[in-house]
């Protein structure tokens, strides 16, 4: 199924590149009947993501362009690897090259960074998850890139999960009134998670009863104690524990060792650099 948000993003990419006057360089230098083949190559080792987005760029631009996908999302490819070839009118390849590569480079960057983080907790039961710290409009494809890198997704948006954070607690008047309000208004399929910065808040959540705790900006000793207290509580066996805040690649193994179920990292999406891929054209006879 085609994501309507993705099509709007692609339309915007074309609009900002072409405006009302089109590609003046290509139009003035390349005959409209010229045909070529473009080869997309990785220029560094990376985890690939965004192949379907690249394909959609050319489907919308010119459906006659023939794409041959050689590698798919989630695959690790080495420097110099041919990822995709595209054959068709040179005009179409030249117009679609930059928008297509921009998506592919950005999403592969997210997948590659996620892969590093996931490898850091390999052998544990802890999962690395993303957050809502995504590029506006890009959330669905950035979260897909996280999955391509072996990570997992947190809630999609404000509509599909109750996460009561510090500002909610302040505005609601505390944990109990916030949780009571969530129980009254959220339907039975929505889990209720509460952000805790102290052990006192953890204890209060256990008394009130919640589905999950977001253990925010705790050091490892505090995380370990929070996990111990939750698991020892009669209500704690089914409570999922999410560690968040000040997470780095180097710290992840020690955080996973505390026994948390999830480590959420906004950095997966907002700190990832674009990976280096290029497309080179050759004329077809």
C-alpha positions as CSV (number, residue, x, y, z in Angstrom):
1,X,0.0,0.0,0.0
2,X,1.3,3.5,-0.9
3,X,1.7,5.8,2.0
4,X,0.0,9.1,1.1
5,X,2.4,11.0,3.3
6,X,5.3,9.6,1.3
7,X,3.8,10.7,-2.0
8,X,3.4,14.2,-0.5
9,X,7.0,14.2,0.5
10,X,8.1,13.1,-3.0
11,X,5.9,15.8,-4.6
12,X,7.5,18.4,-2.3
13,X,10.9,17.2,-3.3
14,X,10.1,17.6,-6.9
15,X,8.5,21.0,-6.3
16,X,11.5,22.4,-4.5
17,X,13.8,21.1,-7.3
18,X,11.8,21.9,-10.4
19,X,9.5,24.8,-9.3
20,X,7.7,26.2,-12.4
21,X,10.6,26.1,-14.8
22,X,11.7,22.5,-14.6
23,X,15.3,21.2,-15.0
24,X,16.8,23.9,-17.1
25,X,20.2,22.2,-17.2
26,X,19.0,18.9,-18.5
27,X,16.5,20.5,-20.9
28,X,19.2,22.6,-22.5
29,X,22.0,20.0,-22.7
30,X,20.4,16.5,-23.3
31,X,18.2,15.5,-26.2
32,X,14.8,14.4,-24.9
33,X,15.0,11.0,-26.6
34,X,18.4,10.1,-25.1
35,X,18.3,6.9,-23.1
36,X,20.7,5.9,-20.3
37,X,21.2,3.5,-17.4
38,X,22.0,4.8,-13.9
39,X,23.8,2.7,-11.4
40,X,23.4,3.4,-7.7
41,X,26.5,2.4,-5.7
42,X,27.3,2.5,-2.0
43,X,30.4,4.6,-1.4
44,X,31.0,3.3,2.1
45,X,29.9,0.2,4.1
46,X,26.3,0.7,5.2
47,X,23.0,-0.9,6.1
48,X,20.6,-0.2,3.3
49,X,17.1,1.4,3.8
50,X,14.7,3.3,1.6
51,X,14.8,1.2,-1.5
52,X,11.0,1.3,-1.8
53,X,11.1,5.0,-1.4
54,X,13.7,5.3,-4.2
55,X,11.5,3.1,-6.4
56,X,8.4,5.3,-5.6
57,X,10.3,8.4,-6.7
58,X,10.7,7.0,-10.2
59,X,7.2,5.5,-10.3
60,X,5.8,9.0,-9.8
61,X,8.3,10.7,-12.1
62,X,8.3,8.3,-15.0
63,X,6.7,4.8,-14.8
64,X,8.6,3.7,-17.9
65,X,12.0,3.8,-16.0
66,X,13.0,0.2,-15.4
67,X,14.5,-0.4,-11.9
68,X,16.6,-3.5,-11.0
69,X,16.9,-3.8,-7.3
70,X,20.0,-5.8,-6.4
71,X,19.9,-5.3,-2.6
72,X,17.1,-4.7,-0.2
73,X,16.4,-2.9,3.1
74,X,18.2,-4.4,6.0
75,X,21.2,-5.7,4.0
76,X,24.7,-4.7,4.8
77,X,26.5,-3.6,1.7
78,X,30.2,-2.8,1.2
79,X,31.8,0.2,-0.4
80,X,31.4,-0.1,-4.2
81,X,28.4,-2.4,-4.2
82,X,25.8,-1.9,-6.9
83,X,22.5,-1.4,-5.1
84,X,20.0,-0.4,-7.9
85,X,20.1,0.2,-11.6
86,X,17.6,2.4,-13.4
87,X,17.2,2.3,-17.2
88,X,15.1,4.8,-19.2
89,X,15.0,8.3,-20.5
90,X,18.1,10.3,-19.4
91,X,15.9,13.3,-18.6
92,X,14.0,11.2,-16.1
93,X,17.1,9.7,-14.5
94,X,18.7,13.1,-14.1
95,X,15.6,14.7,-12.6
96,X,15.0,11.8,-10.2
97,X,18.6,11.2,-9.2
98,X,18.9,13.7,-6.4
99,X,15.5,13.3,-4.7
100,X,15.8,9.5,-4.9
101,X,19.3,9.5,-3.5
102,X,18.4,12.0,-0.7
103,X,15.8,9.6,0.6
104,X,18.1,6.6,0.2
105,X,21.1,8.2,1.9
106,X,19.1,9.6,4.8
107,X,17.2,6.4,5.5
108,X,20.4,4.2,5.1
109,X,22.0,6.5,7.7
110,X,19.3,5.7,10.2
111,X,19.5,2.0,9.5
112,X,23.3,2.0,9.8
113,X,23.3,3.8,13.1
114,X,20.5,1.6,14.5
115,X,22.5,-1.5,13.5
116,X,25.4,-0.3,15.6
117,X,23.2,0.2,18.6
118,X,21.4,-3.1,18.2
119,X,24.8,-4.9,17.9
120,X,25.8,-3.3,21.2
121,X,23.1,-5.2,23.1
122,X,23.3,-8.4,21.1
123,X,23.0,-11.5,23.4
124,X,20.7,-9.7,25.8
125,X,16.9,-9.6,26.0
126,X,16.9,-5.8,25.7
127,X,15.4,-4.2,22.6
128,X,16.5,-0.9,21.1
129,X,13.5,1.3,20.1
130,X,13.1,4.7,18.5
131,X,11.0,7.7,19.7
132,X,8.9,10.4,18.2
133,X,12.0,12.6,17.6
134,X,11.6,12.2,13.9
135,X,11.8,14.6,10.9
136,X,8.3,16.1,10.4
137,X,6.5,14.1,7.7
138,X,9.2,11.5,7.6
139,X,8.1,9.4,10.6
140,X,6.8,6.3,8.8
141,X,9.8,6.0,6.6
142,X,12.3,6.8,9.4
143,X,10.7,4.2,11.6
144,X,10.9,1.7,8.7
145,X,14.6,2.5,8.5
146,X,15.0,1.7,12.2
147,X,13.4,-1.7,11.6
148,X,15.7,-2.2,8.7
149,X,18.6,-1.7,11.1
150,X,17.3,-4.3,13.4
151,X,15.7,-1.9,15.9
152,X,12.1,-1.7,17.0
153,X,9.5,1.0,17.0
154,X,8.0,2.9,19.9
155,X,4.5,4.3,19.5
156,X,3.8,5.8,16.1
157,X,2.2,9.0,17.4
158,X,0.2,10.5,20.2
159,X,-2.8,8.5,19.1
160,X,-1.7,4.9,19.6
161,X,-0.3,4.8,23.2
162,X,-0.5,6.5,26.5
163,X,2.8,7.9,27.7
164,X,2.5,10.1,30.7
165,X,5.6,12.3,30.9
166,X,6.9,14.8,33.4
167,X,4.9,17.7,31.8
168,X,1.7,15.6,31.9
169,X,2.3,14.8,35.6
170,X,2.8,18.5,36.3
171,X,-0.3,19.5,34.4
172,X,-2.4,16.7,35.8
173,X,-1.4,17.2,39.4
174,X,0.6,14.0,39.9
175,X,0.8,10.3,39.0
176,X,-2.5,9.1,40.5
177,X,-4.7,11.7,38.9
178,X,-2.9,11.3,35.6
179,X,-3.2,7.5,35.6
180,X,-6.8,7.6,36.8
181,X,-7.6,10.0,33.9
182,X,-5.9,7.8,31.4
183,X,-7.9,4.8,32.6
184,X,-11.2,6.7,32.3
185,X,-10.5,7.9,28.8
186,X,-8.2,5.5,27.0
187,X,-9.7,2.3,25.5
188,X,-8.8,-1.1,26.9
189,X,-6.2,-1.9,24.1
190,X,-4.0,1.1,24.9
191,X,-1.2,0.5,27.4
192,X,-0.4,3.1,30.0
193,X,3.2,4.0,30.6
194,X,4.5,6.6,33.0
195,X,7.8,8.5,33.0
196,X,9.7,8.2,36.3
197,X,12.9,10.0,37.3
198,X,13.1,8.8,40.9
199,X,12.6,5.6,42.9
200,X,9.7,7.3,44.8
201,X,7.9,7.7,41.5
202,X,8.5,4.1,40.6
203,X,7.0,3.0,43.9
204,X,4.0,5.2,43.4
205,X,3.4,3.8,39.9
206,X,3.5,0.3,41.4
207,X,0.9,1.2,43.9
208,X,-1.4,2.8,41.3
209,X,-0.8,0.1,38.8
210,X,0.6,0.8,35.3
211,X,1.6,-1.2,32.2
212,X,5.1,0.3,31.8
213,X,7.6,2.6,33.3
214,X,9.9,4.9,31.4
215,X,13.0,5.2,33.6
216,X,14.3,8.6,32.5
217,X,17.9,9.9,32.9
218,X,18.8,7.4,35.6
219,X,22.4,6.2,36.0
220,X,23.0,2.5,35.9
221,X,22.9,1.9,39.6
222,X,19.5,3.6,39.8
223,X,18.3,1.7,36.9
224,X,19.3,-1.6,38.4
225,X,17.6,-0.7,41.7
226,X,14.4,0.3,39.9
227,X,14.4,-3.0,38.0
228,X,14.9,-4.9,41.2
229,X,12.0,-3.1,43.0
230,X,9.6,-3.6,40.1
231,X,10.3,-7.3,39.6
232,X,10.0,-7.9,43.4
233,X,6.6,-6.2,43.5
234,X,3.4,-8.4,43.2
235,X,2.3,-6.2,40.3
236,X,5.7,-5.9,38.7
237,X,6.1,-9.1,36.7
238,X,4.2,-7.8,33.7
239,X,5.4,-4.2,33.8
240,X,7.7,-3.4,30.9
241,X,10.7,-1.2,31.7
242,X,12.1,1.3,29.3
243,X,15.3,3.2,29.9
244,X,15.8,6.5,28.2
245,X,18.0,9.6,28.3
246,X,21.8,10.0,27.9
247,X,22.1,6.8,26.0
248,X,25.3,6.3,24.0
249,X,26.8,3.4,22.0
250,X,29.4,2.8,24.7
251,X,26.8,2.8,27.5
252,X,24.3,0.4,26.0
253,X,25.8,-2.9,27.1
254,X,25.8,-1.8,30.8
255,X,22.3,-0.4,30.6
256,X,21.0,-3.7,29.1
257,X,22.7,-5.6,31.9
258,X,20.4,-3.8,34.4
259,X,17.6,-5.9,33.1
260,X,15.4,-3.3,31.3
261,X,13.2,-4.5,28.5
262,X,13.7,-1.5,26.2
263,X,16.2,1.2,25.6
264,X,14.7,4.1,23.7
265,X,16.9,6.4,21.7
266,X,15.9,9.6,19.9
267,X,19.4,9.6,18.5
268,X,18.5,6.8,16.1
269,X,16.6,9.3,14.0
270,X,17.8,12.8,15.0
271,X,21.6,12.0,15.2
272,X,22.0,9.7,12.2
273,X,24.2,11.1,9.3
274,X,23.3,10.4,5.7
275,X,25.3,7.6,4.2
276,X,27.2,8.1,0.9
277,X,25.6,6.7,-2.2
278,X,25.9,7.9,-5.8
279,X,24.3,7.3,-9.2
280,X,26.4,7.3,-12.4
281,X,24.9,7.4,-15.8
282,X,26.0,5.6,-19.0
283,X,24.3,6.1,-22.4
284,X,22.3,3.2,-23.9
285,X,22.7,2.6,-27.6
